[in-house]
């Protein structure tokens, strides 16, 4: 019987080592599982600013136009607001699907009853790299929209 008792003792001395190793590995395994199961966060939308008749021709408007144009060139999520000073506000957002970069426009008009519409423009052009004007073409029912960034260099 004595040899069995000795074997049991030897096994029981190794048990705390095994548990200690297991407890050491457990957080590492959990970290690996969590890091593999998290979903990537969507890219943040860059806010390029607002352009309106009082800011046209200013450094702020040129920065906003150039920001939006460059974001479109790299198909990065960005937005720009244009208030034409005549009760219509255009909120432009760059989005992408699997095949192309697009500009979605949301138009809000406060002339009379407040109206809102959304359209997708087929293309964005820029005069003088976005510092002169941004031109959205084929925007569904709205046709083309020109946003004067700096009328002096158009």
Chimera marker file (.cmm) of the C-alpha trace (Angstrom):
<marker_set name="trace">
<marker id="1" x="0.000" y="0.000" z="0.000" r="1" g="1" b="0" radius="0.5"/>
<marker id="2" x="2.776" y="2.374" z="0.713" r="1" g="1" b="0" radius="0.5"/>
<marker id="3" x="3.886" y="2.698" z="-2.933" r="1" g="1" b="0" radius="0.5"/>
<marker id="4" x="0.351" y="3.710" z="-3.925" r="1" g="1" b="0" radius="0.5"/>
<marker id="5" x="0.281" y="6.369" z="-1.232" r="1" g="1" b="0" radius="0.5"/>
<marker id="6" x="3.602" y="7.742" z="-2.511" r="1" g="1" b="0" radius="0.5"/>
<marker id="7" x="2.311" y="7.863" z="-6.075" r="1" g="1" b="0" radius="0.5"/>
<marker id="8" x="-0.780" y="9.749" z="-4.939" r="1" g="1" b="0" radius="0.5"/>
<marker id="9" x="1.362" y="12.243" z="-3.087" r="1" g="1" b="0" radius="0.5"/>
<marker id="10" x="3.585" y="12.845" z="-6.086" r="1" g="1" b="0" radius="0.5"/>
<marker id="11" x="0.528" y="13.392" z="-8.244" r="1" g="1" b="0" radius="0.5"/>
<marker id="12" x="-1.008" y="15.786" z="-5.754" r="1" g="1" b="0" radius="0.5"/>
<marker id="13" x="2.210" y="17.836" z="-5.661" r="1" g="1" b="0" radius="0.5"/>
<marker id="14" x="2.009" y="18.340" z="-9.436" r="1" g="1" b="0" radius="0.5"/>
<marker id="15" x="-1.645" y="19.358" z="-9.328" r="1" g="1" b="0" radius="0.5"/>
<marker id="16" x="-0.980" y="22.913" z="-8.027" r="1" g="1" b="0" radius="0.5"/>
<marker id="17" x="1.632" y="23.418" z="-10.785" r="1" g="1" b="0" radius="0.5"/>
<marker id="18" x="-0.861" y="22.274" z="-13.397" r="1" g="1" b="0" radius="0.5"/>
<marker id="19" x="-3.570" y="24.593" z="-12.054" r="1" g="1" b="0" radius="0.5"/>
<marker id="20" x="-1.084" y="27.466" z="-11.877" r="1" g="1" b="0" radius="0.5"/>
<marker id="21" x="-0.099" y="26.929" z="-15.533" r="1" g="1" b="0" radius="0.5"/>
<marker id="22" x="-3.747" y="26.675" z="-16.533" r="1" g="1" b="0" radius="0.5"/>
<marker id="23" x="-4.601" y="29.905" z="-14.732" r="1" g="1" b="0" radius="0.5"/>
<marker id="24" x="-1.687" y="31.612" z="-16.490" r="1" g="1" b="0" radius="0.5"/>
<marker id="25" x="-2.876" y="30.487" z="-19.910" r="1" g="1" b="0" radius="0.5"/>
<marker id="26" x="-6.547" y="31.274" z="-19.377" r="1" g="1" b="0" radius="0.5"/>
<marker id="27" x="-6.273" y="35.094" z="-19.784" r="1" g="1" b="0" radius="0.5"/>
<marker id="28" x="-4.109" y="34.670" z="-22.884" r="1" g="1" b="0" radius="0.5"/>
<marker id="29" x="-6.632" y="32.308" z="-24.468" r="1" g="1" b="0" radius="0.5"/>
<marker id="30" x="-9.466" y="34.711" z="-23.586" r="1" g="1" b="0" radius="0.5"/>
<marker id="31" x="-7.574" y="37.612" z="-25.139" r="1" g="1" b="0" radius="0.5"/>
<marker id="32" x="-7.041" y="35.672" z="-28.347" r="1" g="1" b="0" radius="0.5"/>
<marker id="33" x="-10.721" y="34.737" z="-28.529" r="1" g="1" b="0" radius="0.5"/>
<marker id="34" x="-11.892" y="38.313" z="-27.903" r="1" g="1" b="0" radius="0.5"/>
<marker id="35" x="-9.472" y="39.828" z="-30.410" r="1" g="1" b="0" radius="0.5"/>
<marker id="36" x="-10.575" y="37.399" z="-33.103" r="1" g="1" b="0" radius="0.5"/>
<marker id="37" x="-14.274" y="37.892" z="-32.481" r="1" g="1" b="0" radius="0.5"/>
<marker id="38" x="-14.480" y="41.698" z="-32.455" r="1" g="1" b="0" radius="0.5"/>
<marker id="39" x="-15.793" y="43.393" z="-35.541" r="1" g="1" b="0" radius="0.5"/>
<marker id="40" x="-13.818" y="46.266" z="-37.023" r="1" g="1" b="0" radius="0.5"/>
<marker id="41" x="-15.230" y="49.712" z="-36.354" r="1" g="1" b="0" radius="0.5"/>
<marker id="42" x="-16.479" y="51.573" z="-39.414" r="1" g="1" b="0" radius="0.5"/>
<marker id="43" x="-14.410" y="54.538" z="-40.506" r="1" g="1" b="0" radius="0.5"/>
<marker id="44" x="-15.368" y="57.880" z="-38.996" r="1" g="1" b="0" radius="0.5"/>
<marker id="45" x="-16.929" y="60.418" z="-41.335" r="1" g="1" b="0" radius="0.5"/>
<marker id="46" x="-14.656" y="63.413" z="-41.770" r="1" g="1" b="0" radius="0.5"/>
<marker id="47" x="-16.534" y="66.680" z="-41.262" r="1" g="1" b="0" radius="0.5"/>
<marker id="48" x="-15.255" y="69.077" z="-43.940" r="1" g="1" b="0" radius="0.5"/>
<marker id="49" x="-17.299" y="72.057" z="-42.773" r="1" g="1" b="0" radius="0.5"/>
<marker id="50" x="-19.956" y="74.418" z="-44.069" r="1" g="1" b="0" radius="0.5"/>
<marker id="51" x="-19.968" y="76.771" z="-47.044" r="1" g="1" b="0" radius="0.5"/>
<marker id="52" x="-22.502" y="79.590" z="-47.436" r="1" g="1" b="0" radius="0.5"/>
<marker id="53" x="-22.580" y="82.940" z="-49.269" r="1" g="1" b="0" radius="0.5"/>
<marker id="54" x="-20.892" y="84.745" z="-46.383" r="1" g="1" b="0" radius="0.5"/>
<marker id="55" x="-17.973" y="82.269" z="-46.296" r="1" g="1" b="0" radius="0.5"/>
<marker id="56" x="-17.457" y="81.929" z="-50.064" r="1" g="1" b="0" radius="0.5"/>
<marker id="57" x="-13.981" y="83.119" z="-50.970" r="1" g="1" b="0" radius="0.5"/>
<marker id="58" x="-12.622" y="82.718" z="-47.450" r="1" g="1" b="0" radius="0.5"/>
<marker id="59" x="-9.832" y="80.402" z="-46.376" r="1" g="1" b="0" radius="0.5"/>
<marker id="60" x="-12.419" y="78.424" z="-44.409" r="1" g="1" b="0" radius="0.5"/>
<marker id="61" x="-14.531" y="77.754" z="-47.520" r="1" g="1" b="0" radius="0.5"/>
<marker id="62" x="-11.464" y="76.838" z="-49.592" r="1" g="1" b="0" radius="0.5"/>
<marker id="63" x="-10.345" y="74.437" z="-46.874" r="1" g="1" b="0" radius="0.5"/>
<marker id="64" x="-13.839" y="72.871" z="-46.748" r="1" g="1" b="0" radius="0.5"/>
<marker id="65" x="-14.031" y="72.452" z="-50.531" r="1" g="1" b="0" radius="0.5"/>
<marker id="66" x="-10.516" y="71.038" z="-50.787" r="1" g="1" b="0" radius="0.5"/>
<marker id="67" x="-11.164" y="68.688" z="-47.845" r="1" g="1" b="0" radius="0.5"/>
<marker id="68" x="-14.274" y="67.278" z="-49.521" r="1" g="1" b="0" radius="0.5"/>
<marker id="69" x="-12.579" y="66.966" z="-52.923" r="1" g="1" b="0" radius="0.5"/>
<marker id="70" x="-9.567" y="65.142" z="-51.494" r="1" g="1" b="0" radius="0.5"/>
<marker id="71" x="-11.796" y="62.792" z="-49.488" r="1" g="1" b="0" radius="0.5"/>
<marker id="72" x="-13.643" y="61.964" z="-52.719" r="1" g="1" b="0" radius="0.5"/>
<marker id="73" x="-10.350" y="61.315" z="-54.539" r="1" g="1" b="0" radius="0.5"/>
<marker id="74" x="-9.463" y="58.707" z="-51.911" r="1" g="1" b="0" radius="0.5"/>
<marker id="75" x="-13.083" y="57.544" z="-51.440" r="1" g="1" b="0" radius="0.5"/>
<marker id="76" x="-13.026" y="58.336" z="-47.727" r="1" g="1" b="0" radius="0.5"/>
<marker id="77" x="-16.220" y="58.973" z="-45.775" r="1" g="1" b="0" radius="0.5"/>
<marker id="78" x="-16.721" y="62.747" z="-45.501" r="1" g="1" b="0" radius="0.5"/>
<marker id="79" x="-19.499" y="65.303" z="-45.333" r="1" g="1" b="0" radius="0.5"/>
<marker id="80" x="-19.925" y="68.920" z="-46.363" r="1" g="1" b="0" radius="0.5"/>
<marker id="81" x="-22.837" y="71.293" z="-45.812" r="1" g="1" b="0" radius="0.5"/>
<marker id="82" x="-23.718" y="74.001" z="-48.329" r="1" g="1" b="0" radius="0.5"/>
<marker id="83" x="-26.315" y="76.625" z="-47.497" r="1" g="1" b="0" radius="0.5"/>
<marker id="84" x="-27.152" y="78.650" z="-50.612" r="1" g="1" b="0" radius="0.5"/>
<marker id="85" x="-28.556" y="81.548" z="-48.581" r="1" g="1" b="0" radius="0.5"/>
<marker id="86" x="-31.965" y="81.109" z="-50.242" r="1" g="1" b="0" radius="0.5"/>
<marker id="87" x="-33.529" y="78.694" z="-47.731" r="1" g="1" b="0" radius="0.5"/>
<marker id="88" x="-31.970" y="75.546" z="-49.205" r="1" g="1" b="0" radius="0.5"/>
<marker id="89" x="-29.333" y="73.478" z="-47.438" r="1" g="1" b="0" radius="0.5"/>
<marker id="90" x="-27.398" y="70.691" z="-49.151" r="1" g="1" b="0" radius="0.5"/>
<marker id="91" x="-25.723" y="68.078" z="-46.988" r="1" g="1" b="0" radius="0.5"/>
<marker id="92" x="-23.269" y="66.111" z="-49.109" r="1" g="1" b="0" radius="0.5"/>
<marker id="93" x="-21.872" y="62.796" z="-47.956" r="1" g="1" b="0" radius="0.5"/>
<marker id="94" x="-19.247" y="60.622" z="-49.620" r="1" g="1" b="0" radius="0.5"/>
<marker id="95" x="-20.062" y="56.923" z="-49.477" r="1" g="1" b="0" radius="0.5"/>
<marker id="96" x="-18.726" y="53.896" z="-51.260" r="1" g="1" b="0" radius="0.5"/>
<marker id="97" x="-20.175" y="50.627" z="-52.341" r="1" g="1" b="0" radius="0.5"/>
<marker id="98" x="-18.153" y="47.682" z="-53.582" r="1" g="1" b="0" radius="0.5"/>
<marker id="99" x="-17.507" y="49.221" z="-56.994" r="1" g="1" b="0" radius="0.5"/>
<marker id="100" x="-17.433" y="53.010" z="-56.776" r="1" g="1" b="0" radius="0.5"/>
<marker id="101" x="-17.318" y="56.150" z="-54.700" r="1" g="1" b="0" radius="0.5"/>
<marker id="102" x="-20.564" y="58.144" z="-54.595" r="1" g="1" b="0" radius="0.5"/>
<marker id="103" x="-21.835" y="61.457" z="-53.317" r="1" g="1" b="0" radius="0.5"/>
<marker id="104" x="-25.239" y="61.421" z="-51.678" r="1" g="1" b="0" radius="0.5"/>
<marker id="105" x="-27.004" y="64.707" z="-51.259" r="1" g="1" b="0" radius="0.5"/>
<marker id="106" x="-29.725" y="65.488" z="-48.794" r="1" g="1" b="0" radius="0.5"/>
<marker id="107" x="-31.568" y="68.681" z="-49.682" r="1" g="1" b="0" radius="0.5"/>
<marker id="108" x="-33.660" y="70.536" z="-47.140" r="1" g="1" b="0" radius="0.5"/>
<marker id="109" x="-35.709" y="73.487" z="-48.301" r="1" g="1" b="0" radius="0.5"/>
<marker id="110" x="-37.420" y="75.791" z="-45.835" r="1" g="1" b="0" radius="0.5"/>
<marker id="111" x="-39.118" y="77.944" z="-48.467" r="1" g="1" b="0" radius="0.5"/>
<marker id="112" x="-42.798" y="77.524" z="-47.664" r="1" g="1" b="0" radius="0.5"/>
<marker id="113" x="-43.356" y="74.084" z="-46.165" r="1" g="1" b="0" radius="0.5"/>
<marker id="114" x="-40.141" y="72.348" z="-45.159" r="1" g="1" b="0" radius="0.5"/>
<marker id="115" x="-39.229" y="69.695" z="-47.733" r="1" g="1" b="0" radius="0.5"/>
<marker id="116" x="-36.434" y="67.177" z="-47.772" r="1" g="1" b="0" radius="0.5"/>
<marker id="117" x="-35.120" y="64.905" z="-50.506" r="1" g="1" b="0" radius="0.5"/>
<marker id="118" x="-32.168" y="62.595" z="-50.998" r="1" g="1" b="0" radius="0.5"/>
<marker id="119" x="-30.361" y="61.757" z="-54.228" r="1" g="1" b="0" radius="0.5"/>
<marker id="120" x="-27.163" y="60.098" z="-55.399" r="1" g="1" b="0" radius="0.5"/>
<marker id="121" x="-24.923" y="62.041" z="-57.756" r="1" g="1" b="0" radius="0.5"/>
<marker id="122" x="-23.066" y="60.129" z="-60.428" r="1" g="1" b="0" radius="0.5"/>
<marker id="123" x="-19.915" y="62.233" z="-60.303" r="1" g="1" b="0" radius="0.5"/>
<marker id="124" x="-18.105" y="64.996" z="-58.483" r="1" g="1" b="0" radius="0.5"/>
<marker id="125" x="-15.897" y="67.426" z="-60.373" r="1" g="1" b="0" radius="0.5"/>
<marker id="126" x="-13.788" y="70.163" z="-58.906" r="1" g="1" b="0" radius="0.5"/>
<marker id="127" x="-12.602" y="73.438" z="-60.362" r="1" g="1" b="0" radius="0.5"/>
<marker id="128" x="-9.097" y="74.302" z="-59.159" r="1" g="1" b="0" radius="0.5"/>
<marker id="129" x="-8.860" y="71.294" z="-56.854" r="1" g="1" b="0" radius="0.5"/>
<marker id="130" x="-12.024" y="72.091" z="-54.930" r="1" g="1" b="0" radius="0.5"/>
<marker id="131" x="-10.838" y="75.600" z="-54.022" r="1" g="1" b="0" radius="0.5"/>
<marker id="132" x="-12.804" y="77.210" z="-56.871" r="1" g="1" b="0" radius="0.5"/>
<marker id="133" x="-15.983" y="75.134" z="-57.050" r="1" g="1" b="0" radius="0.5"/>
<marker id="134" x="-17.406" y="71.677" z="-56.538" r="1" g="1" b="0" radius="0.5"/>
<marker id="135" x="-19.734" y="70.453" z="-59.284" r="1" g="1" b="0" radius="0.5"/>
<marker id="136" x="-22.041" y="67.501" z="-58.688" r="1" g="1" b="0" radius="0.5"/>
<marker id="137" x="-23.463" y="65.987" z="-61.869" r="1" g="1" b="0" radius="0.5"/>
<marker id="138" x="-26.533" y="63.880" z="-62.562" r="1" g="1" b="0" radius="0.5"/>
<marker id="139" x="-28.050" y="64.129" z="-59.099" r="1" g="1" b="0" radius="0.5"/>
<marker id="140" x="-31.300" y="62.278" z="-59.842" r="1" g="1" b="0" radius="0.5"/>
<marker id="141" x="-34.142" y="64.787" z="-60.223" r="1" g="1" b="0" radius="0.5"/>
<marker id="142" x="-31.969" y="67.699" z="-59.128" r="1" g="1" b="0" radius="0.5"/>
<marker id="143" x="-29.668" y="67.695" z="-62.157" r="1" g="1" b="0" radius="0.5"/>
<marker id="144" x="-26.285" y="69.342" z="-61.605" r="1" g="1" b="0" radius="0.5"/>
<marker id="145" x="-25.349" y="71.344" z="-58.543" r="1" g="1" b="0" radius="0.5"/>
<marker id="146" x="-22.466" y="73.809" z="-58.414" r="1" g="1" b="0" radius="0.5"/>
<marker id="147" x="-21.100" y="74.854" z="-55.048" r="1" g="1" b="0" radius="0.5"/>
<marker id="148" x="-19.080" y="78.040" z="-55.383" r="1" g="1" b="0" radius="0.5"/>
<marker id="149" x="-16.173" y="77.789" z="-52.979" r="1" g="1" b="0" radius="0.5"/>
<marker id="150" x="-14.301" y="80.865" z="-54.176" r="1" g="1" b="0" radius="0.5"/>
<marker id="151" x="-16.077" y="82.790" z="-56.976" r="1" g="1" b="0" radius="0.5"/>
<marker id="152" x="-12.966" y="84.940" z="-57.482" r="1" g="1" b="0" radius="0.5"/>
<marker id="153" x="-10.975" y="82.030" z="-58.938" r="1" g="1" b="0" radius="0.5"/>
<marker id="154" x="-13.714" y="80.502" z="-61.062" r="1" g="1" b="0" radius="0.5"/>
<link id1="1" id2="2" r="1" g="1" b="0" radius="0.2"/>
<link id1="2" id2="3" r="1" g="1" b="0" radius="0.2"/>
<link id1="3" id2="4" r="1" g="1" b="0" radius="0.2"/>
<link id1="4" id2="5" r="1" g="1" b="0" radius="0.2"/>
<link id1="5" id2="6" r="1" g="1" b="0" radius="0.2"/>
<link id1="6" id2="7" r="1" g="1" b="0" radius="0.2"/>
<link id1="7" id2="8" r="1" g="1" b="0" radius="0.2"/>
<link id1="8" id2="9" r="1" g="1" b="0" radius="0.2"/>
<link id1="9" id2="10" r="1" g="1" b="0" radius="0.2"/>
<link id1="10" id2="11" r="1" g="1" b="0" radius="0.2"/>
<link id1="11" id2="12" r="1" g="1" b="0" radius="0.2"/>
<link id1="12" id2="13" r="1" g="1" b="0" radius="0.2"/>
<link id1="13" id2="14" r="1" g="1" b="0" radius="0.2"/>
<link id1="14" id2="15" r="1" g="1" b="0" radius="0.2"/>
<link id1="15" id2="16" r="1" g="1" b="0" radius="0.2"/>
<link id1="16" id2="17" r="1" g="1" b="0" radius="0.2"/>
<link id1="17" id2="18" r="1" g="1" b="0" radius="0.2"/>
<link id1="18" id2="19" r="1" g="1" b="0" radius="0.2"/>
<link id1="19" id2="20" r="1" g="1" b="0" radius="0.2"/>
<link id1="20" id2="21" r="1" g="1" b="0" radius="0.2"/>
<link id1="21" id2="22" r="1" g="1" b="0" radius="0.2"/>
<link id1="22" id2="23" r="1" g="1" b="0" radius="0.2"/>
<link id1="23" id2="24" r="1" g="1" b="0" radius="0.2"/>
<link id1="24" id2="25" r="1" g="1" b="0" radius="0.2"/>
<link id1="25" id2="26" r="1" g="1" b="0" radius="0.2"/>
<link id1="26" id2="27" r="1" g="1" b="0" radius="0.2"/>
<link id1="27" id2="28" r="1" g="1" b="0" radius="0.2"/>
<link id1="28" id2="29" r="1" g="1" b="0" radius="0.2"/>
<link id1="29" id2="30" r="1" g="1" b="0" radius="0.2"/>
<link id1="30" id2="31" r="1" g="1" b="0" radius="0.2"/>
<link id1="31" id2="32" r="1" g="1" b="0" radius="0.2"/>
<link id1="32" id2="33" r="1" g="1" b="0" radius="0.2"/>
<link id1="33" id2="34" r="1" g="1" b="0" radius="0.2"/>
<link id1="34" id2="35" r="1" g="1" b="0" radius="0.2"/>
<link id1="35" id2="36" r="1" g="1" b="0" radius="0.2"/>
<link id1="36" id2="37" r="1" g="1" b="0" radius="0.2"/>
<link id1="37" id2="38" r="1" g="1" b="0" radius="0.2"/>
<link id1="38" id2="39" r="1" g="1" b="0" radius="0.2"/>
<link id1="39" id2="40" r="1" g="1" b="0" radius="0.2"/>
<link id1="40" id2="41" r="1" g="1" b="0" radius="0.2"/>
<link id1="41" id2="42" r="1" g="1" b="0" radius="0.2"/>
<link id1="42" id2="43" r="1" g="1" b="0" radius="0.2"/>
<link id1="43" id2="44" r="1" g="1" b="0" radius="0.2"/>
<link id1="44" id2="45" r="1" g="1" b="0" radius="0.2"/>
<link id1="45" id2="46" r="1" g="1" b="0" radius="0.2"/>
<link id1="46" id2="47" r="1" g="1" b="0" radius="0.2"/>
<link id1="47" id2="48" r="1" g="1" b="0" radius="0.2"/>
<link id1="48" id2="49" r="1" g="1" b="0" radius="0.2"/>
<link id1="49" id2="50" r="1" g="1" b="0" radius="0.2"/>
<link id1="50" id2="51" r="1" g="1" b="0" radius="0.2"/>
<link id1="51" id2="52" r="1" g="1" b="0" radius="0.2"/>
<link id1="52" id2="53" r="1" g="1" b="0" radius="0.2"/>
<link id1="53" id2="54" r="1" g="1" b="0" radius="0.2"/>
<link id1="54" id2="55" r="1" g="1" b="0" radius="0.2"/>
<link id1="55" id2="56" r="1" g="1" b="0" radius="0.2"/>
<link id1="56" id2="57" r="1" g="1" b="0" radius="0.2"/>
<link id1="57" id2="58" r="1" g="1" b="0" radius="0.2"/>
<link id1="58" id2="59" r="1" g="1" b="0" radius="0.2"/>
<link id1="59" id2="60" r="1" g="1" b="0" radius="0.2"/>
<link id1="60" id2="61" r="1" g="1" b="0" radius="0.2"/>
<link id1="61" id2="62" r="1" g="1" b="0" radius="0.2"/>
<link id1="62" id2="63" r="1" g="1" b="0" radius="0.2"/>
<link id1="63" id2="64" r="1" g="1" b="0" radius="0.2"/>
<link id1="64" id2="65" r="1" g="1" b="0" radius="0.2"/>
<link id1="65" id2="66" r="1" g="1" b="0" radius="0.2"/>
<link id1="66" id2="67" r="1" g="1" b="0" radius="0.2"/>
<link id1="67" id2="68" r="1" g="1" b="0" radius="0.2"/>
<link id1="68" id2="69" r="1" g="1" b="0" radius="0.2"/>
<link id1="69" id2="70" r="1" g="1" b="0" radius="0.2"/>
<link id1="70" id2="71" r="1" g="1" b="0" radius="0.2"/>
<link id1="71" id2="72" r="1" g="1" b="0" radius="0.2"/>
<link id1="72" id2="73" r="1" g="1" b="0" radius="0.2"/>
<link id1="73" id2="74" r="1" g="1" b="0" radius="0.2"/>
<link id1="74" id2="75" r="1" g="1" b="0" radius="0.2"/>
<link id1="75" id2="76" r="1" g="1" b="0" radius="0.2"/>
<link id1="76" id2="77" r="1" g="1" b="0" radius="0.2"/>
<link id1="77" id2="78" r="1" g="1" b="0" radius="0.2"/>
<link id1="78" id2="79" r="1" g="1" b="0" radius="0.2"/>
<link id1="79" id2="80" r="1" g="1" b="0" radius="0.2"/>
<link id1="80" id2="81" r="1" g="1" b="0" radius="0.2"/>
<link id1="81" id2="82" r="1" g="1" b="0" radius="0.2"/>
<link id1="82" id2="83" r="1" g="1" b="0" radius="0.2"/>
<link id1="83" id2="84" r="1" g="1" b="0" radius="0.2"/>
<link id1="84" id2="85" r="1" g="1" b="0" radius="0.2"/>
<link id1="85" id2="86" r="1" g="1" b="0" radius="0.2"/>
<link id1="86" id2="87" r="1" g="1" b="0" radius="0.2"/>
<link id1="87" id2="88" r="1" g="1" b="0" radius="0.2"/>
<link id1="88" id2="89" r="1" g="1" b="0" radius="0.2"/>
<link id1="89" id2="90" r="1" g="1" b="0" radius="0.2"/>
<link id1="90" id2="91" r="1" g="1" b="0" radius="0.2"/>
<link id1="91" id2="92" r="1" g="1" b="0" radius="0.2"/>
<link id1="92" id2="93" r="1" g="1" b="0" radius="0.2"/>
<link id1="93" id2="94" r="1" g="1" b="0" radius="0.2"/>
<link id1="94" id2="95" r="1" g="1" b="0" radius="0.2"/>
<link id1="95" id2="96" r="1" g="1" b="0" radius="0.2"/>
<link id1="96" id2="97" r="1" g="1" b="0" radius="0.2"/>
<link id1="97" id2="98" r="1" g="1" b="0" radius="0.2"/>
<link id1="98" id2="99" r="1" g="1" b="0" radius="0.2"/>
<link id1="99" id2="100" r="1" g="1" b="0" radius="0.2"/>
<link id1="100" id2="101" r="1" g="1" b="0" radius="0.2"/>
<link id1="101" id2="102" r="1" g="1" b="0" radius="0.2"/>
<link id1="102" id2="103" r="1" g="1" b="0" radius="0.2"/>
<link id1="103" id2="104" r="1" g="1" b="0" radius="0.2"/>
<link id1="104" id2="105" r="1" g="1" b="0" radius="0.2"/>
<link id1="105" id2="106" r="1" g="1" b="0" radius="0.2"/>
<link id1="106" id2="107" r="1" g="1" b="0" radius="0.2"/>
<link id1="107" id2="108" r="1" g="1" b="0" radius="0.2"/>
<link id1="108" id2="109" r="1" g="1" b="0" radius="0.2"/>
<link id1="109" id2="110" r="1" g="1" b="0" radius="0.2"/>
<link id1="110" id2="111" r="1" g="1" b="0" radius="0.2"/>
<link id1="111" id2="112" r="1" g="1" b="0" radius="0.2"/>
<link id1="112" id2="113" r="1" g="1" b="0" radius="0.2"/>
<link id1="113" id2="114" r="1" g="1" b="0" radius="0.2"/>
<link id1="114" id2="115" r="1" g="1" b="0" radius="0.2"/>
<link id1="115" id2="116" r="1" g="1" b="0" radius="0.2"/>
<link id1="116" id2="117" r="1" g="1" b="0" radius="0.2"/>
<link id1="117" id2="118" r="1" g="1" b="0" radius="0.2"/>
<link id1="118" id2="119" r="1" g="1" b="0" radius="0.2"/>
<link id1="119" id2="120" r="1" g="1" b="0" radius="0.2"/>
<link id1="120" id2="121" r="1" g="1" b="0" radius="0.2"/>
<link id1="121" id2="122" r="1" g="1" b="0" radius="0.2"/>
<link id1="122" id2="123" r="1" g="1" b="0" radius="0.2"/>
<link id1="123" id2="124" r="1" g="1" b="0" radius="0.2"/>
<link id1="124" id2="125" r="1" g="1" b="0" radius="0.2"/>
<link id1="125" id2="126" r="1" g="1" b="0" radius="0.2"/>
<link id1="126" id2="127" r="1" g="1" b="0" radius="0.2"/>
<link id1="127" id2="128" r="1" g="1" b="0" radius="0.2"/>
<link id1="128" id2="129" r="1" g="1" b="0" radius="0.2"/>
<link id1="129" id2="130" r="1" g="1" b="0" radius="0.2"/>
<link id1="130" id2="131" r="1" g="1" b="0" radius="0.2"/>
<link id1="131" id2="132" r="1" g="1" b="0" radius="0.2"/>
<link id1="132" id2="133" r="1" g="1" b="0" radius="0.2"/>
<link id1="133" id2="134" r="1" g="1" b="0" radius="0.2"/>
<link id1="134" id2="135" r="1" g="1" b="0" radius="0.2"/>
<link id1="135" id2="136" r="1" g="1" b="0" radius="0.2"/>
<link id1="136" id2="137" r="1" g="1" b="0" radius="0.2"/>
<link id1="137" id2="138" r="1" g="1" b="0" radius="0.2"/>
<link id1="138" id2="139" r="1" g="1" b="0" radius="0.2"/>
<link id1="139" id2="140" r="1" g="1" b="0" radius="0.2"/>
<link id1="140" id2="141" r="1" g="1" b="0" radius="0.2"/>
<link id1="141" id2="142" r="1" g="1" b="0" radius="0.2"/>
<link id1="142" id2="143" r="1" g="1" b="0" radius="0.2"/>
<link id1="143" id2="144" r="1" g="1" b="0" radius="0.2"/>
<link id1="144" id2="145" r="1" g="1" b="0" radius="0.2"/>
<link id1="145" id2="146" r="1" g="1" b="0" radius="0.2"/>
<link id1="146" id2="147" r="1" g="1" b="0" radius="0.2"/>
<link id1="147" id2="148" r="1" g="1" b="0" radius="0.2"/>
<link id1="148" id2="149" r="1" g="1" b="0" radius="0.2"/>
<link id1="149" id2="150" r="1" g="1" b="0" radius="0.2"/>
<link id1="150" id2="151" r="1" g="1" b="0" radius="0.2"/>
<link id1="151" id2="152" r="1" g="1" b="0" radius="0.2"/>
<link id1="152" id2="153" r="1" g="1" b="0" radius="0.2"/>
<link id1="153" id2="154" r="1" g="1" b="0" radius="0.2"/>
</marker_set>
